[in-house]
Amino acid sequence: MKKLIFTVCVLCAGFSVHAQNAWNVKGGLLMTKACDWNVAGSEMGVGMGGFLGAEYDFRLKNDAWSIAPGAEFSYETNGAKSLMLPVAGSSQMKETNAAWQSYYSLSIPVMFNYRHAITDRVGLRAGVGPYMQWQLGGRSEDADGKKWNSFSQWTKAKDRVSVGLRAEIAVETGSHLSYAFSVKYAPRFESSSFANGAYGNLLYFGLGVGYRF
């Protein structure tokens, strides 16, 4: 009888922990900023875009900690601005933009989260973790304003892949909603054609809303 009671208690405890696991969906505004810039004919501004993703939150034995692998689709621009430059051999000026790019990406983050309750219905969540990002497609613009597919001439899959680090802080309200600010740091590999000398390390800033099922 004691063994049966013990077994039931263990199963109930396991179910209780499992019940804390949940799917989260989120979306919001994405901004990018290049840390390096060396392209004549353009200057760096803030790129705008958006993201939409989902993750599964695995709560650990201590309910304050969790691991959340996920997937996120995003649209990004690099924030390059056009400049007025002199035309060679002439006194005229011409608007040029030598390095504007937009791209669609799929990233796979794994976040390690810690939660702290402020009240019964409001809590803070802080998380950090690595991610891998795959550029699916995009558009580029040269100094003459001509646009083309950024990936049309690429043959190596590794040229579309980057890895980075992500940090996030969020306010969780009630049982379902959360409001988050996130930062991603994505260094471009020297061997990557995607960088192409245009810019080096990128910073991503996100403002998003999440819903927990």
TIDRENDO-90100 format. One record per atom (N, C-alpha, C, O): residue in one letter; z, x, y. Coordinates in steps of 0.05 Angstrom, whole numbers, plus 5000, padded with zeros to 4 digits. Layout:
N
AZXY
...
//
This chain:
213
M500050174976
M500050005000
M500050175025
M498650115044
K501650385025
K501750565048
K499150705052
K498250745075
K497850785030
K495250915032
K493150715044
K491450795060
L493250465036
L491450265046
L491750225076
L489850215091
I494350205084
I494950165113
I493950415129
I492850385151
F494450645118
F493550895131
F490550905134
F489450975155
T489150825112
T486150825113
T485150625134
T483250685148
V486350385135
V485550185154
V485950285183
V484250255200
C488250415187
C488850525214
C486750735222
C485950745245
V486050915203
V484051125209
V481350995216
V480051085235
L480550795200
L478050665205
L478050525232
L476050535247
C480250395239
C480450255265
C480350455288
C479050405308
A481650685284
A481650885305
A478850995309
A477851035331
G477451045285
G474651145287
G472850945301
G471151025317
F473150685295
F471550485307
F472150465337
F470250435353
S474650505345
S475450495373
S474050715389
S473050675411
V474050955377
V472751185390
V469751135392
V468551185413
H468651035369
H465750985369
H464950775390
H462850785402
A466750585394
A466150365413
A465950465441
A464650325458
Q467050695447
Q466850805474
Q464150935480
Q463450965503
N462650995458
N459951105462
N458150895474
N458550655468
A456250975490
A454650775504
A451950895514
A451751135519
W449950725516
W447450795529
W447750765559
W449050575569
N446550945574
N446450935603
N443550955612
N442051125602
V442650785630
V440050815643
V440550865672
V442450765684
K438751015685
K439151085713
K436451145726
K434451215713
G436451115752
G434051175767
G434751225796
G436951155805
G432951335812
G433551385840
G431551565854
G429351605844
L432451665876
L430851835894
L431152135886
L433452215880
L428952285887
L429052565881
L427852725904
L425752655914
M429252935912
M428253115934
M428253395923
M429953475907
T426153555931
T425953825922
T425854015946
T424953945968
K426754265941
K426754465962
K426254735949
K427854815931
A424254885958
A423655145946
A425455355959
A425855355983
C426455535943
C428155755953
C426455995963
C427356145980
D424056025952
D422256235960
D419556115970
D418755905960
W418356245989
W415856146000
W414156376011
W415156516028
N411756416001
N410156636010
N407156576011
N405456746006
V406456326017
V403656246018
V402756216047
V403856056062
A400756366055
A399656336082
A398256076085
A396855986066
G398655936107
G397355676111
G399055436105
G398255216108
S401555486097
S403355266091
S406255356098
S406855586097
E407855156104
E410755206106
E412154996089
E411054786082
M414655066082
M416054896062
M417754686077
M419254746095
G417454436068
G419154226077
G420754126053
G421354276035
V421453876053
V422853746031
V420953566017
V419853386028
G420653615991
G418853445975
G420353195966
G422753195961
M418952975965
M420152715957
M418952615931
M416652685924
G420552465917
G419652355891
G421752165880
G423452065895
G421652115855
G423551935842
G423951995813
G422352155802
F425851875800
F426451925772
F427451675758
F428551495771
L427051655732
L427951445716
L428551555688
L426951695676
G431051495678
G431751615652
G433851465638
G434851255647
A434551565614
A436651445597
A438151665582
A437051875578
E440651615575
E442251805560
E444151655542
E444751415547
Y445151795522
Y447151675504
Y449651835507
Y449652075502
D451851705515
D454351835521
D456151835497
D457151625488
F456652075485
F458452095462
F461252175472
F461552395482
R463151995470
R465852055478
R467252225457
R466852185433
L468652425465
L470152605447
L472852485441
L473552275451
K474352635425
K477052535416
K478752475440
K480152265441
N478652655460
N479952595486
N477952445502
N475852545510
D478552195509
D476552015521
D475552105548
D473552005558
A476952295560
A476152395587
A473652565585
A472152595604
W473052675561
W470752855558
W468552725542
W469152555524
S466052795548
S463852685533
S461452875535
S461353045552
I459652835516
I457052985515
I454852775517
I454852575502
A452952815535
A450852615539
A448052745539
A447152835560
P446652745516
P443852825516
P442152595526
P442852365522
G439852655538
G438252445549
G435352535553
G434552755545
A433852355565
A431052415573
A430552285600
A431552075606
E428952425617
E428452335644
E425552385652
E424552605649
F424252185663
F421552205673
F421752215704
F423252075716
S420152395716
S420352425745
S417652485758
S415852585745
Y417352405783
Y415052475800
Y416152645823
Y418052575836
E414852875827
E415853065847
E413553175864
E411253185855
T414253255889
T412353405905
T413853655915
T416353655917
N412353875921
N413654125928
N414354145958
N415554335966
G413553945974
G414353946002
G412754126020
G413654166043
A410454236011
A408854406029
A407754246052
A406754026048
K407754366076
K406754236100
K404254396109
K404054636106
S402354256122
S399954386132
S400554516159
S402454436173
L398954726165
L399254866190
L396554886204
L394454856192
M396554926231
M394154976246
M393755276248
M395355416260
L391655386236
L391055666235
L388355726248
L386555556247
P387955956260
P385456026272
P383256066251
P383756176230
V380755986257
V378556036240
V377456316245
V377156396268
A376956456223
A376056736226
A373456756242
A371556606238
G373456936262
G371056976279
G370656756299
G368456736310
S372656586304
S372356366323
S374956316337
S377156396328
S374756176360
S377156106375
S378255836367
S380255746377
Q376955706348
Q377755446339
Q380155466319
Q380655666307
M381555236318
M383755216299
M383055016277
M381654826282
K384055056254
K383554876231
K386154816216
K387854996212
E386554556210
E388854486194
E388454566165
E386354516153
T390454696154
T390254786126
T392854746111
T394954746123
N392654706086
N394954676069
N394354816043
N392854706026
A395455056040
A394555226018
A396155185992
A395355305972
A398155025992
A399855025968
A401154755962
A403254755949
W400154535971
W401354275965
W400954205936
W398754245925
Q403054105923
Q402854025895
Q404553775890
Q406653745902
S403653605873
S405253385862
S405053395832
S403053485821
Y407153315818
Y407053335789
Y408853125776
Y410953045787
Y408153055751
Y409752875735
Y411053045713
Y409853225701
S413652985708
S415153155690
S416852985671
S417652765677
L417353105648
L419252995629
L421353205623
L420653425616
S423953135628
S426053335623
S428053225603
S428452985600
I429253415588
I431253355567
I433853485575
I434153725569
P435653345589
P438253465596
P440353415575
P440253225560
V442353585574
V444753545557
V447153595576
V447653825583
M448553385583
M450753395602
M453453395588
M453953245569
F455253575598
F458053575589
F459753465612
F459953575633
N460953225607
N462153075628
N465253065625
N466353075603
Y466453035648
Y469352995650
Y469952755668
Y468852745690
R471652575660
R472252335675
R475152335684
R476952415669
H475552225708
H478352195718
H478551925731
H477051865750
A480451765722
A480751495733
A482351505759
A484351635761
I481251365780
I482651335805
I484251075806
I486551075813
T482950855797
T484350605794
T483550495767
T482150625751
D484350245761
D483550125736
D480550075734
D479450055712
R479250055757
R476349985757
R474550195771
R472150155772
V475750405781
V474150615794
V474950885783
V477250945781
G472951045777
G473451315767
G471351515776
G469251435786
L471951765774
L470151985781
L469152115755
L470652155736
R466652195755
R465552345733
R464152585743
R462552575762
A464752815732
A463453065739
A462153185714
A463453185693
G459753285716
G458353395693
G456653625699
G455753665722
V456153795679
V454354025682
V453054075655
V454254025634
G450654185656
G449354245630
G446554355634
G445454335657
P445354455613
P442554555615
P440554335611
P441154115602
Y438054395619
Y435854205613
Y433254365610
Y432954585620
M431354245595
M428654345593
M426754145605
M427053905600
Q424754245620
Q422954065634
Q420054135627
Q419354375625
W418453935622
W415653965614
W413953825635
W414253585640
Q412153975648
Q410353855668
Q408053715653
Q406553845639
L407853455657
L405753295643
L403053295657
L401053275644
G403153315683
G400653305698
G401253325728
G403653325736
G399253345744
G399753365773
G397153415789
G395053445777
R397453425815
R395253475833
R395953705852
R398253735860
S393853865859
S394254085878
S392154055901
S390153925898
E392754185923
E390954185946
E390554465956
E392554615959
D388054555960
D387554825970
D387454826000
D387954626013
A386755066011
A386755106040
A384654936054
A384854886078
D382654846040
D380454686052
D380954386048
D379154226055
G383254306037
G383854026033
G382753916007
G383053676002
K381554075991
K380453985965
K382753955945
K384454125942
K382753725931
K384853665911
K383653675883
K381353605879
W385253765864
W384453785837
W386853755818
W389153765827
N386253725792
N388353695772
N389653975768
N388354165762
S392253985773
S393754245771
S393554365744
S393854605741
F393154205723
F393354295696
F390654325682
F390654385658
S388454275696
S385854265682
S385054535671
S383654535651
Q385954755683
Q385055015673
Q387155155656
Q386755395649
W389255025650
W391355155634
W390855115604
W389954905596
T391355325589
T391055315560
T393655365545
T393855295521
K395655485558
K398155555544
K400255345551
K400855295574
A401455235530
A403455025533
A405955135548
A407254995563
K406555395544
K408955505556
K408855515586
K410855525600
D406355505597
D406055505626
D407055245639
D407355235664
R407455045623
R408454785634
R411454755631
R412554555640
V412754935618
V415554905610
V417355075628
V416755305634
S419554955637
S421655105651
S424355015641
S424554795631
V426355175645
V429055105638
V430855145663
V430155305680
G433055005664
G434755025687
G437554915681
G438254855659
L439054895702
L441854805701
L442154565719
L441054555741
R443754365710
R444054125725
R447054065728
R448654105710
A447853975752
A450553885758
A450453615771
A448653545785
E452553455765
E452553175775
E455353085780
E457253155765
I455752925802
I458352795807
I457752505813
I455852445827
A459352325801
A458752045803
A461351885807
A463451965798
V461051655820
V463151455822
V462451235803
V460351115806
E464251175784
E463750955765
E465550715773
E467950745776
T464250485775
T465650245783
T465450035762
T463349995750
G467649895756
G467649695735
G466949805708
G467550035702
S465649645692
S464849735665
S462049825662
S461249925641
H460349785683
H457549825680
H456250015701
H454550175693
L456949985726
L455450125747
L456550395754
L458950445753
S454750585762
S455550845772
S453550935794
S451250855793
Y454551095812
Y452951195834
Y453251495835
Y455451605837
A451051645832
A451151935827
A449552095847
A447552005857
F450552335851
F449152545866
F448752785847
F450752875835
S446352875843
S445853095824
S444253325837
S442853285857
V444653565826
V443153795835
V442053935810
V443553985791
K439554005811
K438254155789
K437154415801
K436054425823
Y437554635786
Y436454895794
Y434454985773
Y435155015749
A431955015780
A429855075761
A428355335769
A426555325785
P429055565757
P427555805762
P424855795749
P424555705726
R422755885763
R420055895752
R419656175738
R420356375750
F418656165714
F418156415700
F415956575713
F413956455723
E416156845713
E414057015724
E411356975709
E409256995722
S411556915684
S409056885668
S407756605671
S405556565660
S409056425685
S408056155686
S405856125707
S406156205730
S403556005698
S401355955717
S402155735737
S401055725759
F404155575730
F404955365747
F406055465774
F405555355795
A407555695772
A408655815797
A406355915814
A406155855838
N404556075802
N402156175815
N402656315841
N400956325859
G405156425844
G405756575868
G406456395892
G407156495913
A406156135888
A406555955911
A409455925919
A410155925943
Y411155895899
Y414055875905
Y415555955881
Y414555955858
G418056035885
G419656135863
G421555925854
G420755715843
N424155965858
N426155785847
N426255525863
N425955525888
L426555305848
L426655035861
L429454925858
L430754955838
L430254785879
L432654615878
L431854325879
L430254245895
Y433054165862
Y432653875861
Y435153735869
Y437353805859
F434953535887
F437253375895
F436553085888
F434452985895
G438452955874
G437952675866
G440152485875
G442552555874
L439352255883
L441252035889
L440451795871
L438251695873
G442251715854
G441551515835
G443651305829
G445951335836
V442751095816
V444450875806
V444150855776
V441950865766
G446450835762
G446350805733
G447650555723
G449350435737
Y446750465700
Y447850225687
Y448650295659
Y447050395644
R451050225652
R452150285625
R452150035608
R453149825616
F450950055584
F450849825566
F453349825547
F453649645530
//
